[in-house]
Each structure stands twice: as C-alpha cells, then as structure tokens.
Amino acid sequence: MAEIVLVHGAWADGSVWLDVIPVLQRQGHRVRAAHLPMTTLADDLAEVRREIAGFDGPVVLAGHSYGGTVISGAAKDNPQVTALAYLAAYVPDEGETIPSLNAQFPDSPGTGAMVFHEDGWSSLDPNLFPEAFAADVPSERADALAAVQRRAHSSCFATPSGPGAWHDLPTAYAVSTEDRILHPDLQRWLAERAGAECVELDASHYSLFSQPAAVAEVIDKVSAHG
C-alpha cells in the first residue's frame, strides 16, 4: 500500500483521474488528486508540494502530460517522494521546456487543437478536442471533457525546468502509442533517457479514460519500488 498524489496535465483538473482512482483504492492505496492553478510552473510545483505534505509518510507521484514536468520538479530534494510514474508525460531535464522537447520530434497531428490567446492564456478548440486528445474515448465523454476544460497559462510551458527528480528515483513510464498530442517517439525517448520501466498502451493521449486499469497498474507497480 502506498500514498499517491496524482497530477493532471494542462487544460484539465484532478477529475481526469476519476476512473483511475477507484482501481488504486481497491489495490489498497491512499490517493489524492492535485488541482493545479495552471498560472505559473512555480505555482503548480507549490500546489503539488502541499499535497505531498498532506500525507504523513512516503509518497509516489504520478503525472500525466504537463503533469510530468510538475512531478519532476516537485519531487526534487523532497525526502517524502519515493517513486515517479509518467503517463504520456513530459520528463524534462534542467533547463528544458515543453516547446524545446517537442521541437526534437515531428509535430503531432493534434497540436492544431491548441489555441494560444493574446493575454497569455491557452485553451483547446472544442471541435478538435475529441480527435486530438481522446480518439479512443466514447464520444459523449470526449465532448464533455472538451466542455469542462480549463485554461492554462502559456508561461507554464515556456518556463525552463529545474533539476529532474527522475535522476534519483525509481521511475515508470506508460507510452500512449496512438497519442496525437505528445509524439509517441518523444515519449519513448523520454522514458529511455530517464531509465524508466516502460510499457506501451494502445491508447490516445487520454489513456486515463480509455485504459484506467492499465494506468493504475503502472502506478501500483512502481510504488512497490519506493
């Protein structure tokens, strides 16, 4: 049994883990899902650190998409954190940003769904969201996810990361092979660089909805190493 903090990606909130959480709870884990402010990377790191401190003992962090950047920083030099799980997530090293990582591989076909506004905030085109993010999720749920999306400030993506905790902790990675947002080859490269125990899921970017049991299994397995 482990204590686990789940960290969502951009344009979302902690509810994206609703299908994963019951599986983890049935496995005996205590789970909390963070709700990132998505204002700055520093604010998001601070929120996850508060969630970690809410547990008394060792904690496993799991991050989806941009949430991988957050757990990489929030776990650094935090003795409570014992393991990391990345689900179709970024795993930056010091000085890297999400744009700099994306630039190393061809553009993903779903990136056209992202809309960056003049005030610095970003959102997703609701008409393009289902195909770009959730092609293997039932259409009614995908449309609902598009409707409840949150804005994310572009500074979260552009701020260089600090040292990554993945250098020092047991790490797992689940690649989404049908991902149209985060290029699957970039995911594989990040997993290999991190020395992560890697599995591949035949899933869209939102594997959290299409394959929650498989996602939970990745988190459960790495928690045993913590």
N, C-alpha and C positions, 0 to 999 in steps of 0.2 A: 504494500500500500504506500502511495506517495501523496504528497501535497503538490498540486499542479496549478500553475497560472497560465491561462490561455490568452493569447494576444492576437487580435484581429488585424486585418490589413486596412488599406485606405478605402474610403467611401463606405465604410461598414461600421458596425459596433459589435459588442460582445455576443449579441444574439446569433451571429453566424455559427456559433459553436453549439447551438441548441440540440442538434442531432448527435453530436459527439459526446456531450457531457453525460447523458444517461448511460452510455456504454462505459465510460470511465468510472462512473459511480458504481455501476454493477461490478466492476473489477475491484472495488474497494477503495478507490482513490478519493481524496478530498479535492474539490475543484473550485476555482474561481475564474471567471472570465473578466478581463480588464475591459474598460471602456476608454479608449484613448481620446484626448481632446482634439487631436489632429490639427493643432495650431502651430507647434514647432516640434522638432525632434526632441529637444530638451524637455519640453512639457510631457511628451509621450514617455520618455525614459523615466521621468519623475513619477508618473502615474503607475507604471509597472513596478517601480521600486516600492511604492506604497503598498501595492498588492502583495508583493513578496513579504514585506514586513508584517502583513496581516496574519501570516502563518507563523507558528512558533518554531517549527523545525525545518529540515531540508526541503527545498522546493525544486521542482522541474518546471522549466519554461517551455512552452510550445508557441510557435509563431507562424502565421500564415501571411504570405506575400510581404508587404511592407512590415508586417509584424516581426519578420525575421531580423530586419535591421534593428528594431526596438529591443528584442530579447538579446541580441548580440551585445548591445551597449549596456542594458540594464543589469546583465549578469556579471559584467566585468568587475573583478575585485569584490564581489559580493559572496561572502562565505556561505550564505544560505543556499545558493543555487548549486545544484549537483549535476545537472544534465540539461541538454537542449534538444528540442525536436523542431525541425523545419518542415513545413508543409507548403510545397510550391512557393518557396520563400527566398528572399534575398539574404545572403550571408556575407555582408561586406567586411573588408579589412580596413585598417586605419586609413583615413583619407579618401576612401571611396564613397561615391554617391550612387543612388539608383540610376540616374542617367549615365554615369560613367560605366557601370556594369552592363547596362542594356546596350551600350554602343559597341561592345565587343562581339555581338552576335547580330544576325539579321533582324530587322524589325518584325515583331509578331503581328499577325493579321488583325488582332483585335484592338490594337492601340488606337485606332481611329475612334473608338468609343469614348476616349478621354477628352474632356473639354476643359481647357485652361482659360480662366477669366482674367480680365484686366486688373481686378482687385487682388490677384494672387491666389484666389481660391480655385479649386477644381471640382469637377463633377463628372458624371457619366451620362452619355446620351441614352435615355431610357429605351429608345427604339433599337439601339445596337447592343445594349447590355446583355440580353439573353444569349445571343450567339457568341459574343466576345468573352463573357465570363462564365456562363453556366449552360453550355450547349447540351449537357447530359443531365440537366435538372428539369423536372416537369415544368412545362411552360407556365402554368399558373403561379408556381412558386418563383420562377425566374422573374416573371413580371412583377410579382410582389417585392422581390428583393430590389429590383430597379426602382420601385416606388418609394421604398424606405431608405434609400441610400443617403449618406451624409456627405457633406462637402469636406474636402481635405485641402489644407494649405500647401501650396507648391514648395514652400521652404522645407517641409518635412522630407521631401525627396532630394532637394538640392544641397542640404547641409551635409558636409563630409562626416563620415562615421569616425568614432574613436576606435581604440583597440578592440578587437573582437574577442569575446569570451570563449568562442569556439576553439581557440588555440589551446585552451587549458581544460576543457570539459568533455565528457562523453557526449557524442553528437549523433543524431539520426536525421535522415532526410527522406522525404517522400516526393518523388518526381511525379508531376502530372503530365503524362505523355501526350495528351491532347490539348494542352494549355495553349490558348490563343492570346494570352497577355504576357506571361513570363516565359520566354522561349525555353522549351524543354532542354535544349542543348546547354543553355546557360545554367539551368537548374543542375544538370549533370556535372558541369564544370565546377559549380559552387560546392556541390556535395563532395566531389573528389578532392578539391583543394582543402576542404575542412576535415578530410579524413573521416567523413560521416559513414555510418552504417546506412546504406541506401537501398530503398525499394522503389519500384516503379508501379504507379497506378494508372490504369487506362481511364483517365479522368480529365475533366476540364479544370480550369483554374479553381473552381469551387468544388474540389474533392470533399470538402467538409460537408456538403449536402448530398453529393452523389455516392460517396463511399465513406460514410461516417465510421463504420466498424473498422475498416482498414486504416483510417486515420488514427482512430483510438488505439489500434494495435501497435502502431509505430510509437506513439507516446508511451504506452504501457511498457513496451519492450525496453526503451531507453531508460525509463525510470528505474529499472532493475539495476542499472549500472551506476546509478547515482549514490 
